[in-house]
């Protein structure tokens, strides 16, 4: 009986290792302008904000032994919410904190991952907040019509949000549906 009492807490803690409590706080997409400059679009639900955008390459895009090589990072002094637009060619008011090194090869990936300001807690069973990123190959980005916001190919069948205004309207609806 004494062993059972000692074993129960260990079994209970081991079972907690797979517990996930995550909440999506918005959506993301990418577009280009007529000159081919990349813009990242975020729609951050009310009561949340973002302050960092990390850009990484695909799993096998870097040197052997690397996973998702860094392509740069931007930060914002005052966290933002609602429709957030980050033009990578002219990111102000976002500050480039890790130099941008975007690939040119059409098969390479550009993955944009926003950070929610209050991304959760290290305390077990608390909510982990996130906004899923967007990932497209350079070739996919180059083939986009100017000013059309898309999500990545993993979001099929509805990859296209449309112009930035439609992306923002979709984001508002998405957040409202999430809160129901």
Helices and strands as residue ranges (DSSP letters): H 2-15, G 16-18, E 22-24, E 26-32, E 38-44, E 50-56, E 70-80, E 82-87, E 95-98, E 109-116, E 128-130, E 134-137, H 138-142, E 149-150, G 153-155, E 160-162, H 164-179
